[in-house]
Amino acid sequence: MTNNDIFKKLRVAHKLRDHDIVKILELVDFRISKSELNAMFRNEDHPKYMECGDQILRNFLNGLIIHLRGPMPKKGEKNTKPSQ
């Protein structure tokens, strides 16, 4: 399974659109254009296909954590969310 496959499956599982993914990547100060993003979601045999590198996937996963959970509290601060 390639990084592109993982990225596609996460996009579908979380029902994310291109602008959502761009905003998630901006949470970790990583900039990407929608056209670059679309190139990663193309078929491998398409002439404009682009491979999803480890850095892009890593930044997306870190941004997705922030998007879903919120930013990590700084050291010494208590978590404001109640435990479940």
MOPAC internal coordinates of N, CA, C and O (Angstrom, degrees):
PM7 1SCF
backbone

  N    0.0000 0     0.00 0     0.00 0    0    0    0
  C    1.4469 1     0.00 0     0.00 0    1    0    0
  C    1.5334 1   108.31 1     0.00 0    2    1    0
  O    1.2310 1   120.63 1   -49.95 1    3    2    1
  N    1.3097 1   116.39 1   130.05 1    3    2    1
  C    1.4631 1   121.16 1  -177.19 1    5    3    2
  C    1.5280 1   110.67 1   -91.02 1    6    5    3
  O    1.2310 1   121.27 1   -11.94 1    7    6    5
  N    1.3353 1   115.18 1   168.06 1    7    6    5
  C    1.4689 1   120.23 1   175.28 1    9    7    6
  C    1.5267 1   110.78 1   -59.02 1   10    9    7
  O    1.2310 1   120.46 1   143.63 1   11   10    9
  N    1.3305 1   116.73 1   -36.37 1   11   10    9
  C    1.4608 1   120.63 1   179.29 1   13   11   10
  C    1.5286 1   110.63 1   -62.37 1   14   13   11
  O    1.2310 1   120.46 1   138.18 1   15   14   13
  N    1.3275 1   116.73 1   -41.82 1   15   14   13
  C    1.4664 1   121.17 1   178.53 1   17   15   14
  C    1.5287 1   110.79 1   -62.51 1   18   17   15
  O    1.2310 1   120.63 1   135.38 1   19   18   17
  N    1.3202 1   116.39 1   -44.62 1   19   18   17
  C    1.4683 1   120.84 1   179.64 1   21   19   18
  C    1.5247 1   109.96 1   -62.49 1   22   21   19
  O    1.2310 1   120.78 1   134.58 1   23   22   21
  N    1.3258 1   116.12 1   -45.42 1   23   22   21
  C    1.4689 1   121.79 1  -179.96 1   25   23   22
  C    1.5293 1   110.43 1   -59.79 1   26   25   23
  O    1.2310 1   120.28 1   134.61 1   27   26   25
  N    1.3351 1   117.07 1   -45.39 1   27   26   25
  C    1.4678 1   121.73 1   179.40 1   29   27   26
  C    1.5222 1   111.20 1   -62.09 1   30   29   27
  O    1.2310 1   120.36 1   135.88 1   31   30   29
  N    1.3309 1   116.92 1   -44.12 1   31   30   29
  C    1.4645 1   120.79 1  -178.50 1   33   31   30
  C    1.5242 1   111.51 1   -65.72 1   34   33   31
  O    1.2310 1   120.12 1   141.06 1   35   34   33
  N    1.3305 1   117.37 1   -38.94 1   35   34   33
  C    1.4655 1   120.29 1   177.04 1   37   35   34
  C    1.5225 1   111.42 1   -66.55 1   38   37   35
  O    1.2310 1   121.17 1   141.21 1   39   38   37
  N    1.3266 1   115.37 1   -38.79 1   39   38   37
  C    1.4638 1   119.84 1   178.57 1   41   39   38
  C    1.5249 1   110.85 1   -61.40 1   42   41   39
  O    1.2310 1   120.22 1   135.81 1   43   42   41
  N    1.3163 1   117.18 1   -44.19 1   43   42   41
  C    1.4641 1   121.75 1  -179.88 1   45   43   42
  C    1.5298 1   110.51 1   -69.72 1   46   45   43
  O    1.2310 1   120.32 1   135.01 1   47   46   45
  N    1.3320 1   116.99 1   -44.99 1   47   46   45
  C    1.4641 1   121.38 1  -176.96 1   49   47   46
  C    1.5277 1   112.10 1   -61.27 1   50   49   47
  O    1.2310 1   120.53 1   143.85 1   51   50   49
  N    1.3366 1   116.59 1   -36.15 1   51   50   49
  C    1.4687 1   120.53 1  -178.60 1   53   51   50
  C    1.5271 1   112.67 1   -98.43 1   54   53   51
  O    1.2310 1   120.82 1  -174.77 1   55   54   53
  N    1.3385 1   116.04 1     5.23 1   55   54   53
  C    1.4637 1   122.28 1   178.16 1   57   55   54
  C    1.5284 1   111.40 1    52.30 1   58   57   55
  O    1.2310 1   120.87 1  -127.81 1   59   58   57
  N    1.3325 1   115.94 1    52.19 1   59   58   57
  C    1.4588 1   122.25 1  -177.00 1   61   59   58
  C    1.5198 1   110.88 1   -97.81 1   62   61   59
  O    1.2310 1   121.03 1   -40.39 1   63   62   61
  N    1.3039 1   115.63 1   139.61 1   63   62   61
  C    1.4662 1   122.72 1   173.57 1   65   63   62
  C    1.5231 1   107.88 1   -97.56 1   66   65   63
  O    1.2310 1   120.59 1    -8.79 1   67   66   65
  N    1.3300 1   116.49 1   171.21 1   67   66   65
  C    1.4662 1   120.60 1  -178.29 1   69   67   66
  C    1.5202 1   112.10 1   -56.97 1   70   69   67
  O    1.2310 1   120.36 1   134.71 1   71   70   69
  N    1.3403 1   116.91 1   -45.29 1   71   70   69
  C    1.4688 1   118.87 1  -177.84 1   73   71   70
  C    1.5314 1   111.23 1   -66.82 1   74   73   71
  O    1.2310 1   119.66 1   150.89 1   75   74   73
  N    1.3365 1   118.25 1   -29.11 1   75   74   73
  C    1.4659 1   121.21 1   175.58 1   77   75   74
  C    1.5301 1   110.23 1   -65.80 1   78   77   75
  O    1.2310 1   120.74 1   136.58 1   79   78   77
  N    1.3146 1   116.18 1   -43.42 1   79   78   77
  C    1.4675 1   120.79 1  -179.16 1   81   79   78
  C    1.5186 1   110.56 1   -65.99 1   82   81   79
  O    1.2310 1   120.29 1   139.43 1   83   82   81
  N    1.3314 1   117.05 1   -40.57 1   83   82   81
  C    1.4666 1   120.69 1   177.84 1   85   83   82
  C    1.5282 1   109.69 1   -60.87 1   86   85   83
  O    1.2310 1   120.27 1   136.19 1   87   86   85
  N    1.3354 1   117.09 1   -43.81 1   87   86   85
  C    1.4711 1   120.55 1   179.34 1   89   87   86
  C    1.5221 1   111.73 1   -66.54 1   90   89   87
  O    1.2310 1   120.09 1   141.92 1   91   90   89
  N    1.3292 1   117.44 1   -38.08 1   91   90   89
  C    1.4706 1   120.88 1   177.75 1   93   91   90
  C    1.5259 1   110.05 1   -63.10 1   94   93   91
  O    1.2310 1   120.06 1   137.56 1   95   94   93
  N    1.3131 1   117.49 1   -42.44 1   95   94   93
  C    1.4633 1   120.46 1   178.36 1   97   95   94
  C    1.5271 1   111.58 1   -67.59 1   98   97   95
  O    1.2310 1   120.00 1   148.93 1   99   98   97
  N    1.3251 1   117.60 1   -31.07 1   99   98   97
  C    1.4650 1   120.54 1   177.17 1  101   99   98
  C    1.5281 1   111.75 1   -67.57 1  102  101   99
  O    1.2310 1   120.00 1   155.36 1  103  102  101
  N    1.3412 1   117.61 1   -24.64 1  103  102  101
  C    1.4672 1   121.02 1   177.64 1  105  103  102
  C    1.5289 1   111.78 1   -61.74 1  106  105  103
  O    1.2310 1   120.49 1   153.42 1  107  106  105
  N    1.3240 1   116.67 1   -26.58 1  107  106  105
  C    1.4706 1   121.24 1   178.50 1  109  107  106
  C    1.5314 1   110.66 1  -110.11 1  110  109  107
  O    1.2310 1   120.60 1  -156.22 1  111  110  109
  N    1.3366 1   116.45 1    23.78 1  111  110  109
  C    1.4699 1   123.53 1   177.65 1  113  111  110
  C    1.5187 1   112.93 1    56.57 1  114  113  111
  O    1.2310 1   120.85 1  -138.66 1  115  114  113
  N    1.3288 1   115.97 1    41.34 1  115  114  113
  C    1.4544 1   121.27 1   176.25 1  117  115  114
  C    1.5162 1   107.62 1  -117.60 1  118  117  115
  O    1.2310 1   120.27 1   -58.67 1  119  118  117
  N    1.3217 1   117.10 1   121.33 1  119  118  117
  C    1.4618 1   121.92 1  -177.29 1  121  119  118
  C    1.5200 1   110.23 1  -100.58 1  122  121  119
  O    1.2310 1   121.09 1   -44.09 1  123  122  121
  N    1.3318 1   115.52 1   135.91 1  123  122  121
  C    1.4637 1   121.68 1   176.03 1  125  123  122
  C    1.5249 1   107.08 1  -149.09 1  126  125  123
  O    1.2310 1   120.79 1   -36.37 1  127  126  125
  N    1.3210 1   116.09 1   143.63 1  127  126  125
  C    1.4621 1   119.79 1   179.16 1  129  127  126
  C    1.5309 1   109.74 1   -87.50 1  130  129  127
  O    1.2310 1   121.09 1   -19.83 1  131  130  129
  N    1.3218 1   115.52 1   160.17 1  131  130  129
  C    1.4649 1   119.89 1   178.85 1  133  131  130
  C    1.5292 1   110.92 1   -64.74 1  134  133  131
  O    1.2310 1   119.96 1   146.83 1  135  134  133
  N    1.3287 1   117.68 1   -33.17 1  135  134  133
  C    1.4684 1   119.73 1   179.84 1  137  135  134
  C    1.5337 1   110.91 1   -68.71 1  138  137  135
  O    1.2310 1   119.99 1   142.46 1  139  138  137
  N    1.3418 1   117.62 1   -37.54 1  139  138  137
  C    1.4640 1   119.99 1   175.82 1  141  139  138
  C    1.5292 1   110.01 1   -65.20 1  142  141  139
  O    1.2310 1   121.27 1   140.20 1  143  142  141
  N    1.3195 1   115.18 1   -39.80 1  143  142  141
  C    1.4549 1   121.05 1   179.69 1  145  143  142
  C    1.5266 1   110.79 1   -63.41 1  146  145  143
  O    1.2310 1   120.63 1   134.38 1  147  146  145
  N    1.3334 1   116.39 1   -45.62 1  147  146  145
  C    1.4665 1   120.71 1   179.31 1  149  147  146
  C    1.5245 1   111.79 1   -62.61 1  150  149  147
  O    1.2310 1   120.19 1   147.37 1  151  150  149
  N    1.3264 1   117.24 1   -32.63 1  151  150  149
  C    1.4639 1   120.85 1   179.01 1  153  151  150
  C    1.5268 1   110.95 1   -63.99 1  154  153  151
  O    1.2310 1   120.30 1   149.26 1  155  154  153
  N    1.3273 1   117.03 1   -30.74 1  155  154  153
  C    1.4656 1   120.32 1   179.26 1  157  155  154
  C    1.5196 1   112.23 1   -76.00 1  158  157  155
  O    1.2310 1   120.10 1   156.64 1  159  158  157
  N    1.3172 1   117.42 1   -23.36 1  159  158  157
  C    1.4615 1   120.99 1  -178.12 1  161  159  158
  C    1.5318 1   112.82 1   -94.38 1  162  161  159
  O    1.2310 1   120.28 1  -176.23 1  163  162  161
  N    1.3308 1   117.06 1     3.77 1  163  162  161
  C    1.4711 1   120.91 1   177.61 1  165  163  162
  C    1.5294 1   110.43 1   -79.12 1  166  165  163
  O    1.2310 1   121.00 1   -12.62 1  167  166  165
  N    1.3276 1   115.69 1   167.38 1  167  166  165
  C    1.4702 1   120.81 1   174.38 1  169  167  166
  C    1.5208 1   109.37 1   -69.04 1  170  169  167
  O    1.2310 1   120.94 1   -29.05 1  171  170  169
  N    1.3229 1   115.81 1   150.95 1  171  170  169
  C    1.4651 1   120.67 1  -177.64 1  173  171  170
  C    1.5248 1   113.14 1   -61.02 1  174  173  171
  O    1.2310 1   119.90 1   152.16 1  175  174  173
  N    1.3209 1   117.80 1   -27.84 1  175  174  173
  C    1.4612 1   120.29 1  -178.06 1  177  175  174
  C    1.5321 1   112.75 1   -86.68 1  178  177  175
  O    1.2310 1   119.66 1   178.40 1  179  178  177
  N    1.3281 1   118.25 1    -1.60 1  179  178  177
  C    1.4701 1   121.99 1   179.33 1  181  179  178
  C    1.5348 1   108.59 1   -73.92 1  182  181  179
  O    1.2310 1   119.92 1   -39.66 1  183  182  181
  N    1.3467 1   117.76 1   140.34 1  183  182  181
  C    1.4709 1   119.96 1  -177.82 1  185  183  182
  C    1.5313 1   114.22 1   -63.11 1  186  185  183
  O    1.2310 1   119.63 1   154.23 1  187  186  185
  N    1.3227 1   118.30 1   -25.77 1  187  186  185
  C    1.4681 1   120.65 1  -178.53 1  189  187  186
  C    1.5348 1   112.62 1  -100.61 1  190  189  187
  O    1.2310 1   120.48 1  -164.57 1  191  190  189
  N    1.3283 1   116.69 1    15.43 1  191  190  189
  C    1.4678 1   121.94 1   178.77 1  193  191  190
  C    1.5241 1   109.82 1   -63.34 1  194  193  191
  O    1.2310 1   120.73 1   -40.59 1  195  194  193
  N    1.3331 1   116.20 1   139.41 1  195  194  193
  C    1.4559 1   121.17 1   177.10 1  197  195  194
  C    1.5230 1   108.60 1  -128.55 1  198  197  195
  O    1.2310 1   120.90 1   -45.03 1  199  198  197
  N    1.3103 1   115.88 1   134.97 1  199  198  197
  C    1.4489 1   120.46 1   179.64 1  201  199  198
  C    1.5269 1   109.81 1   -75.87 1  202  201  199
  O    1.2310 1   120.82 1   -41.54 1  203  202  201
  N    1.3166 1   116.04 1   138.46 1  203  202  201
  C    1.4589 1   121.79 1   177.36 1  205  203  202
  C    1.5184 1   107.84 1   -83.20 1  206  205  203
  O    1.2310 1   120.50 1   -65.17 1  207  206  205
  N    1.3075 1   116.66 1   114.83 1  207  206  205
  C    1.4612 1   120.43 1  -179.40 1  209  207  206
  C    1.5213 1   112.24 1   -78.49 1  210  209  207
  O    1.2310 1   121.54 1   -12.27 1  211  210  209
  N    1.3205 1   114.66 1   167.73 1  211  210  209
  C    1.4599 1   120.60 1   179.71 1  213  211  210
  C    1.5320 1   111.89 1   -60.70 1  214  213  211
  O    1.2310 1   120.70 1   141.67 1  215  214  213
  N    1.3262 1   116.26 1   -38.33 1  215  214  213
  C    1.4651 1   120.31 1  -178.35 1  217  215  214
  C    1.5263 1   111.53 1   -63.03 1  218  217  215
  O    1.2310 1   119.92 1   137.13 1  219  218  217
  N    1.3165 1   117.76 1   -42.87 1  219  218  217
  C    1.4660 1   120.90 1  -179.46 1  221  219  218
  C    1.5201 1   110.07 1   -66.03 1  222  221  219
  O    1.2310 1   120.15 1   133.90 1  223  222  221
  N    1.3188 1   117.31 1   -46.10 1  223  222  221
  C    1.4587 1   120.40 1  -179.84 1  225  223  222
  C    1.5266 1   110.95 1   -64.08 1  226  225  223
  O    1.2310 1   120.15 1   137.54 1  227  226  225
  N    1.3316 1   117.32 1   -42.46 1  227  226  225
  C    1.4662 1   121.40 1   179.10 1  229  227  226
  C    1.5257 1   110.95 1   -61.22 1  230  229  227
  O    1.2310 1   120.31 1   134.67 1  231  230  229
  N    1.3216 1   117.00 1   -45.33 1  231  230  229
  C    1.4628 1   120.42 1   179.15 1  233  231  230
  C    1.5245 1   111.43 1   -66.37 1  234  233  231
  O    1.2310 1   120.31 1   142.39 1  235  234  233
  N    1.3260 1   117.00 1   -37.61 1  235  234  233
  C    1.4640 1   119.63 1   177.22 1  237  235  234
  C    1.5232 1   110.64 1   -63.28 1  238  237  235
  O    1.2310 1   119.99 1   135.70 1  239  238  237
  N    1.3298 1   117.63 1   -44.30 1  239  238  237
  C    1.4664 1   121.00 1  -179.95 1  241  239  238
  C    1.5306 1   111.11 1   -63.69 1  242  241  239
  O    1.2310 1   120.20 1   138.42 1  243  242  241
  N    1.3297 1   117.22 1   -41.58 1  243  242  241
  C    1.4650 1   120.07 1   177.19 1  245  243  242
  C    1.5283 1   111.20 1   -64.97 1  246  245  243
  O    1.2310 1   120.38 1   139.29 1  247  246  245
  N    1.3265 1   116.89 1   -40.71 1  247  246  245
  C    1.4606 1   120.75 1   177.25 1  249  247  246
  C    1.5169 1   112.03 1   -66.82 1  250  249  247
  O    1.2310 1   120.33 1   143.24 1  251  250  249
  N    1.3285 1   116.98 1   -36.76 1  251  250  249
  C    1.4626 1   121.28 1   178.88 1  253  251  250
  C    1.5324 1   110.57 1   -64.71 1  254  253  251
  O    1.2310 1   120.36 1   142.36 1  255  254  253
  N    1.3177 1   116.91 1   -37.64 1  255  254  253
  C    1.4665 1   120.51 1   176.57 1  257  255  254
  C    1.5252 1   109.82 1   -61.66 1  258  257  255
  O    1.2310 1   120.30 1   133.65 1  259  258  257
  N    1.3216 1   117.04 1   -46.35 1  259  258  257
  C    1.4673 1   120.92 1   178.65 1  261  259  258
  C    1.5144 1   110.45 1   -63.58 1  262  261  259
  O    1.2310 1   120.52 1   138.78 1  263  262  261
  N    1.3220 1   116.62 1   -41.22 1  263  262  261
  C    1.4639 1   121.95 1  -179.55 1  265  263  262
  C    1.5335 1   111.04 1   -62.03 1  266  265  263
  O    1.2310 1   120.26 1   138.30 1  267  266  265
  N    1.3224 1   117.10 1   -41.70 1  267  266  265
  C    1.4587 1   121.09 1  -176.29 1  269  267  266
  C    1.5286 1   113.28 1   -83.97 1  270  269  267
  O    1.2310 1   119.64 1   141.03 1  271  270  269
  N    1.3280 1   118.28 1   -38.97 1  271  270  269
  C    1.4585 1   121.99 1  -175.06 1  273  271  270
  C    1.5207 1   114.29 1  -102.21 1  274  273  271
  O    1.2310 1   120.52 1   155.49 1  275  274  273
  N    1.3154 1   116.61 1   -24.51 1  275  274  273
  C    1.4561 1   120.49 1  -171.99 1  277  275  274
  C    1.5202 1   108.93 1    97.48 1  278  277  275
  O    1.2310 1   120.58 1   -13.03 1  279  278  277
  N    1.3291 1   116.49 1   166.97 1  279  278  277
  C    1.4729 1   118.97 1  -178.18 1  281  279  278
  C    1.5224 1   111.39 1   -68.25 1  282  281  279
  O    1.2310 1   121.12 1   -26.75 1  283  282  281
  N    1.3203 1   115.46 1   153.25 1  283  282  281
  C    1.4657 1   120.72 1   177.94 1  285  283  282
  C    1.5202 1   109.12 1   -69.80 1  286  285  283
  O    1.2310 1   120.70 1   -40.93 1  287  286  285
  N    1.3318 1   116.27 1   139.07 1  287  286  285
  C    1.4701 1   117.59 1   175.47 1  289  287  286
  C    1.5208 1   109.95 1   -68.50 1  290  289  287
  O    1.2310 1   120.73 1   -31.23 1  291  290  289
  N    1.3273 1   116.21 1   148.77 1  291  290  289
  C    1.4570 1   120.38 1   178.85 1  293  291  290
  C    1.5109 1   109.31 1   -69.92 1  294  293  291
  O    1.2310 1   120.70 1   -23.25 1  295  294  293
  N    1.3230 1   116.27 1   156.75 1  295  294  293
  C    1.4654 1   120.27 1  -179.41 1  297  295  294
  C    1.5127 1   109.69 1   -58.84 1  298  297  295
  O    1.2310 1   121.08 1   -43.08 1  299  298  297
  N    1.3066 1   115.54 1   136.92 1  299  298  297
  C    1.4548 1   120.62 1   179.60 1  301  299  298
  C    1.5209 1   113.32 1    93.11 1  302  301  299
  O    1.2310 1   120.20 1   161.40 1  303  302  301
  N    1.3438 1   117.23 1   -18.60 1  303  302  301
  C    1.4679 1   120.89 1   177.82 1  305  303  302
  C    1.5153 1   108.99 1   -88.09 1  306  305  303
  O    1.2310 1   121.07 1   -34.85 1  307  306  305
  N    1.3069 1   115.56 1   145.15 1  307  306  305
  C    1.4566 1   119.69 1   176.15 1  309  307  306
  C    1.5149 1   109.00 1   -85.21 1  310  309  307
  O    1.2310 1   120.79 1   -29.61 1  311  310  309
  N    1.3096 1   116.10 1   150.39 1  311  310  309
  C    1.4574 1   122.18 1   177.06 1  313  311  310
  C    1.5294 1   107.90 1   -71.06 1  314  313  311
  O    1.2310 1   120.13 1   -50.99 1  315  314  313
  N    1.3372 1   117.36 1   129.01 1  315  314  313
  C    1.4570 1   121.02 1  -177.35 1  317  315  314
  C    1.5203 1   112.79 1   -84.99 1  318  317  315
  O    1.2310 1   119.86 1   168.34 1  319  318  317
  N    1.3410 1   117.87 1   -11.66 1  319  318  317
  C    1.4501 1   120.50 1   178.75 1  321  319  318
  C    1.5232 1   109.79 1   -82.75 1  322  321  319
  O    1.2310 1   120.00 1   -44.38 1  323  322  321
  N    1.3340 1   117.60 1   135.62 1  323  322  321
  C    1.4642 1   118.64 1   177.71 1  325  323  322
  C    1.5298 1   110.51 1   -72.29 1  326  325  323
  O    1.2310 1   121.03 1   -30.98 1  327  326  325
  N    1.3255 1   115.63 1   149.02 1  327  326  325
  C    1.4658 1   120.57 1   178.45 1  329  327  326
  C    1.5065 1   109.75 1   -74.06 1  330  329  327
  O    1.2310 1   121.21 1   -31.03 1  331  330  329
  N    1.3319 1   115.29 1   148.97 1  331  330  329
  C    1.4683 1   119.03 1   179.89 1  333  331  330
  C    1.4877 1   110.79 1  -103.65 1  334  333  331
  O    1.2310 1   120.10 1   180.00 1  335  334  333

